[in-house]
Amino acid sequence: MKSYLLLFFTLTLLAHAEETFSYIVPVSVEKAPAQTISESIKPQETKTQPSEVVLVNTLTTKDSDADGITDDKDLCQKTPKFFRVDSAGCPEQALLPVHFDAGASALLDTHIKNVKEFAEFVKKNKEYQIIIYNYTNDQGEPTANRTLSQKRANAIKEALIRNGVSSTKLTAIGRGDENPQADNTTPEGQKQNNRTEVEIIL
């Protein structure tokens, strides 16, 4: 009997508490989801640009015969260095570096090398006709100067023939003291006027 009374009392008490504190609503607590790292942190990659390579066309900068015209524009390569050339690098006229002793017409041994070099050029360019002009300074009589200059021009022509140039390609002309290039009143000017010019005709 006592147990029934105790049970009844307990149930009554619980019912009373529910009515008194009806505003209390149990709150369910959810665990926050564990934070996951989707990607590992990677160090920033640095993109390096390939170094720029500059290609230089050596043909546009090379001047094999040193005539002032680069090989890509030079239509007449291997022109002797003492020639004046046109815009295509082809020879027009040259001051042949050959000199003579005063009053003499014999070639000096020191200048034979220049004659040989010119002879090789002429042999490689068979289409050229060559005119050799020799000049003197104005010391002496004009007639004697012309005769001397003719002998000197002939001496150069003969040296070219001995080095394999056909005689049919060569013409020798002595002009004496015509067309001075420098002042004949000075030793230096007289030396410059004693000269041999070569003209090339195609």
RODO-2510 file (C-alpha; in nm, 4 decimals, decimal comma):
residues 202
     n   res          X          Y          Z
     1     m     0,0000     0,0000     0,0000
     2     k     0,2830     0,2379     0,0843
     3     s     0,4515     0,1664    -0,2477
     4     y     0,1411     0,2654    -0,4376
     5     l     0,1177     0,5884    -0,2499
     6     l     0,4847     0,6659    -0,3210
     7     l     0,4400     0,5977    -0,6926
     8     f     0,1325     0,8164    -0,7058
     9     f     0,3125     1,0984    -0,5318
    10     t     0,6067     1,0790    -0,7675
    11     l     0,3881     1,0866    -1,0791
    12     t     0,1962     1,3827    -0,9457
    13     l     0,5170     1,5702    -0,8769
    14     l     0,6486     1,5089    -1,2245
    15     a     0,3266     1,6239    -1,3828
    16     h     0,3353     1,9426    -1,1767
    17     a     0,6986     2,0147    -1,2740
    18     e     0,6226     1,9749    -1,6457
    19     e     0,3408     2,2259    -1,6256
    20     t     0,5497     2,4710    -1,4236
    21     f     0,8608     2,4663    -1,6500
    22     s     0,6945     2,4059    -1,9883
    23     y     0,9105     2,6765    -2,1564
    24     i     1,2271     2,4740    -2,1135
    25     v     1,2974     2,2921    -2,4363
    26     p     1,5813     2,0524    -2,4497
    27     v     1,8397     2,1681    -2,6984
    28     s     2,0298     1,9149    -2,8949
    29     v     2,3951     1,9992    -2,9366
    30     e     2,5575     1,8918    -3,2558
    31     k     2,9227     1,8530    -3,2900
    32     a     3,0795     2,0956    -3,5318
    33     p     3,2194     1,9027    -3,8278
    34     a     3,5916     1,8647    -3,8128
    35     q     3,7604     2,1084    -4,0474
    36     t     3,9348     1,9304    -4,3244
    37     i     4,2051     2,0744    -4,5430
    38     s     4,1095     1,9990    -4,9005
    39     e     4,4483     2,0952    -5,0419
    40     s     4,7855     2,1113    -4,8893
    41     i     4,9408     2,4486    -4,9059
    42     k     5,1890     2,4477    -5,1930
    43     p     5,4697     2,6950    -5,2262
    44     q     5,4057     2,9455    -5,5022
    45     e     5,5663     2,8355    -5,8213
    46     t     5,7745     3,0969    -5,9970
    47     k     5,7585     3,0778    -6,3711
    48     t     6,0867     3,1683    -6,5248
    49     q     6,0925     3,3043    -6,8747
    50     p     6,3430     3,1424    -7,1064
    51     s     6,6395     3,3691    -7,1662
    52     e     6,6202     3,5524    -7,4951
    53     v     6,8637     3,4236    -7,7534
    54     v     6,9748     3,6734    -8,0133
    55     l     7,0894     3,5176    -8,3358
    56     v     7,3314     3,7279    -8,5349
    57     n     7,3661     3,6622    -8,9007
    58     t     7,7412     3,6711    -8,9353
    59     l     7,7055     3,7106    -9,3093
    60     t     7,5612     4,0600    -9,2617
    61     t     7,8533     4,1738    -9,0486
    62     k     8,1491     4,0030    -9,2116
    63     d     8,3588     4,1796    -9,4727
    64     s     8,6001     3,9152    -9,5975
    65     d     8,7936     4,1342    -9,8392
    66     a     8,7877     4,4487    -9,6219
    67     d     8,6483     4,6681    -9,8993
    68     g     8,3782     4,8278    -9,6839
    69     i     8,0946     4,6147    -9,8279
    70     t     7,9610     4,3280    -9,6131
    71     d     7,9601     3,9805    -9,7658
    72     d     7,5807     3,9638    -9,7982
    73     k     7,5918     4,2616   -10,0389
    74     d     7,9319     4,2035   -10,1980
    75     l     7,8961     4,0716   -10,5532
    76     c     8,2720     4,0773   -10,6090
    77     q     8,4331     3,9184   -10,3079
    78     k     8,8079     3,8828   -10,2584
    79     t     8,8735     4,2211   -10,4161
    80     p     9,2293     4,3365   -10,3373
    81     k     9,2298     4,5825   -10,0485
    82     f     9,3771     4,8689   -10,2535
    83     f     9,0760     4,8883   -10,4857
    84     r     8,8004     5,1461   -10,4742
    85     v     8,4698     4,9605   -10,5117
    86     d     8,1137     5,0488   -10,6029
    87     s     7,8046     4,9891   -10,3855
    88     a     7,7991     4,6223   -10,4914
    89     g     8,1579     4,5696   -10,3813
    90     c     8,2904     4,5427   -10,7367
    91     p     8,6220     4,7158   -10,8189
    92     e     8,6243     5,0338   -11,0230
    93     q     8,9692     5,1780   -10,9838
    94     a     9,2789     5,1138   -10,7793
    95     l     9,5917     5,2923   -10,6778
    96     l     9,8322     5,0041   -10,7287
    97     p    10,0954     5,0168   -10,4513
    98     v    10,3961     4,9962   -10,6834
    99     h    10,6759     5,2539   -10,6763
   100     f    10,9995     5,3151   -10,8623
   101     d    11,3291     5,4776   -10,7820
   102     a    11,3735     5,8310   -10,9160
   103     g    11,4254     5,8257   -11,2937
   104     a    11,4069     5,4421   -11,3039
   105     s    11,1530     5,2039   -11,4566
   106     a    11,2550     4,8765   -11,2891
   107     l    11,0125     4,7324   -11,0353
   108     l    11,1435     4,7215   -10,6798
   109     d    11,1547     4,3780   -10,5194
   110     t    10,9551     4,5074   -10,2230
   111     h    10,6559     4,5725   -10,4526
   112     i    10,6555     4,2461   -10,6489
   113     k    10,4201     4,0956   -10,3883
   114     n    10,1549     4,3575   -10,4675
   115     v    10,1822     4,2857   -10,8398
   116     k    10,1406     3,9113   -10,7754
   117     e     9,8324     3,9728   -10,5607
   118     f     9,6780     4,1845   -10,8338
   119     a     9,7654     3,9196   -11,0946
   120     e     9,5780     3,6534   -10,8937
   121     f     9,2733     3,8770   -10,8795
   122     v     9,2775     3,9383   -11,2565
   123     k     9,3134     3,5653   -11,3313
   124     k     9,0102     3,4852   -11,1156
   125     n     8,8017     3,7528   -11,2896
   126     k     8,8517     3,6679   -11,6540
   127     e     8,5795     3,9075   -11,7697
   128     y     8,7845     4,2133   -11,6706
   129     q     8,9966     4,4242   -11,9038
   130     i     9,2764     4,6130   -11,7281
   131     i     9,4215     4,9541   -11,8134
   132     i     9,7418     5,0501   -11,6337
   133     y     9,8129     5,4236   -11,6018
   134     n    10,1462     5,5470   -11,4709
   135     y    10,2106     5,9093   -11,3673
   136     t    10,5178     6,1056   -11,2658
   137     n    10,5646     6,4318   -11,0804
   138     d    10,6558     6,7476   -11,2726
   139     q    11,0279     6,7316   -11,2089
   140     g    11,1982     6,7218   -11,5494
   141     e    11,0797     6,7842   -11,9014
   142     p    10,7183     6,6851   -11,9847
   143     t    10,8289     6,4701   -12,2799
   144     a    11,0846     6,2849   -12,0703
   145     n    10,8288     6,2334   -11,7949
   146     r    10,5809     6,0828   -12,0378
   147     t    10,8451     5,8465   -12,1756
   148     l    10,9452     5,7414   -11,8250
   149     s    10,5859     5,6834   -11,7207
   150     q    10,5253     5,4677   -12,0300
   151     k    10,8262     5,2509   -11,9431
   152     r    10,6973     5,2088   -11,5893
   153     a    10,3483     5,1126   -11,7097
   154     n    10,5051     4,8592   -11,9469
   155     a    10,7125     4,7153   -11,6617
   156     i    10,3996     4,6511   -11,4572
   157     k    10,2232     4,4959   -11,7556
   158     e    10,5158     4,2600   -11,8167
   159     a    10,5224     4,1610   -11,4484
   160     l    10,1517     4,0738   -11,4631
   161     i    10,2086     3,8640   -11,7760
   162     r    10,4928     3,6770   -11,6024
   163     n    10,2448     3,5971   -11,3232
   164     g     9,9947     3,4386   -11,5591
   165     v     9,7748     3,7239   -11,6812
   166     s     9,6926     3,7164   -12,0525
   167     s     9,8500     4,0007   -12,2478
   168     t     9,5202     4,0505   -12,4336
   169     k     9,3619     4,1711   -12,1084
   170     l     9,6208     4,4415   -12,0401
   171     t     9,6800     4,7913   -12,1742
   172     a     9,9669     5,0112   -12,0486
   173     i     9,9537     5,3905   -12,0810
   174     g    10,2109     5,6436   -11,9579
   175     r    10,0695     5,9900   -11,8814
   176     g    10,3729     6,1710   -11,7527
   177     d    10,3024     6,4559   -11,5125
   178     e     9,9317     6,4915   -11,6007
   179     n     9,6587     6,5103   -11,3366
   180     p     9,8670     6,5703   -11,0234
   181     q     9,6982     6,4567   -10,7022
   182     a     9,9151     6,6575   -10,4632
   183     d    10,1394     6,9650   -10,4468
   184     n    10,4476     6,9134   -10,6657
   185     t    10,6436     7,1776   -10,4719
   186     t    10,6884     6,9459   -10,1721
   187     p    10,8747     6,6122   -10,1513
   188     e    10,5671     6,4452   -10,0087
   189     g    10,3468     6,5792   -10,2875
   190     q    10,5962     6,4685   -10,5526
   191     k    10,5956     6,1185   -10,4035
   192     q    10,2164     6,1023   -10,4196
   193     n    10,2136     6,2141   -10,7827
   194     n    10,4523     5,9310   -10,8772
   195     r    10,1775     5,6716   -10,8861
   196     t    10,0212     5,3843   -11,0803
   197     e     9,6455     5,3677   -11,1239
   198     v     9,4567     5,0660   -11,2526
   199     e     9,1180     5,0880   -11,4218
   200     i     8,8912     4,7868   -11,4627
   201     i     8,6547     4,7595   -11,7572
   202     l     8,3858     4,4936   -11,7807
***
